[in-house]
Amino acid sequence: MFIVMHSDSEPTILHDAKGYRVNKETGLLTVWGRHFQTIAAYPKGTWEYVSEKAPEQ
């Protein structure tokens, strides 16, 4: 499970996520699930950080 934090909205919880990659040239965040199938992609500027740990309430 990964959590993508956004600057202007609520965090996105991706329960089926197994990993992620950030393209250093474009800033694109790609999150994948089973068999490396892409389940989400966020362009540069739409996300702040990604975490495997739930944010503390």
C-alpha positions as CSV (number, residue, x, y, z in Angstrom):
1,M,0.0,0.0,0.0
2,F,1.3,3.5,-0.9
3,I,-0.1,6.9,-0.1
4,V,0.4,9.8,-2.5
5,M,0.3,13.2,-0.8
6,H,-1.0,16.2,-2.8
7,S,-0.6,19.9,-2.0
8,D,-4.1,20.9,-2.9
9,S,-6.3,17.9,-2.0
10,E,-6.7,14.8,0.2
11,P,-4.1,12.0,0.1
12,T,-4.7,9.2,-2.4
13,I,-4.4,5.7,-0.8
14,L,-3.5,3.0,-3.3
15,H,-4.1,-0.3,-1.6
16,D,-3.0,-2.5,-4.5
17,A,0.3,-0.7,-5.1
18,K,3.5,-2.7,-5.0
19,G,6.0,-0.1,-6.1
20,Y,6.6,3.3,-7.7
21,R,9.1,5.2,-9.9
22,V,9.8,8.9,-10.4
23,N,11.1,9.9,-13.8
24,K,13.9,12.4,-13.0
25,E,13.6,14.2,-16.3
26,T,9.8,14.8,-16.4
27,G,8.9,14.4,-12.7
28,L,6.2,11.9,-13.5
29,L,5.3,9.6,-10.6
30,T,4.2,6.1,-11.8
31,V,2.7,3.6,-9.3
32,W,2.4,0.0,-10.3
33,G,0.6,-3.1,-8.9
34,R,0.8,-6.8,-9.6
35,H,2.9,-7.8,-12.6
36,F,4.2,-4.2,-12.9
37,Q,0.9,-3.1,-14.3
38,T,0.5,0.7,-14.0
39,I,-2.4,1.6,-11.7
40,A,-1.7,5.4,-11.3
41,A,0.4,8.2,-12.8
42,Y,0.8,11.7,-11.5
43,P,2.5,14.5,-13.5
44,K,5.0,16.8,-11.9
45,G,3.3,19.4,-9.7
46,T,0.3,17.3,-8.8
47,W,2.0,15.3,-6.0
48,E,4.3,16.2,-3.1
49,Y,5.6,12.9,-2.0
50,V,4.8,9.2,-1.8
51,S,4.9,7.0,1.3
52,E,4.5,3.4,2.2
53,K,3.4,4.5,5.7
54,A,0.0,5.9,6.6
55,P,0.0,9.6,7.6
56,E,-0.4,10.1,11.4
57,Q,-3.8,11.4,12.4
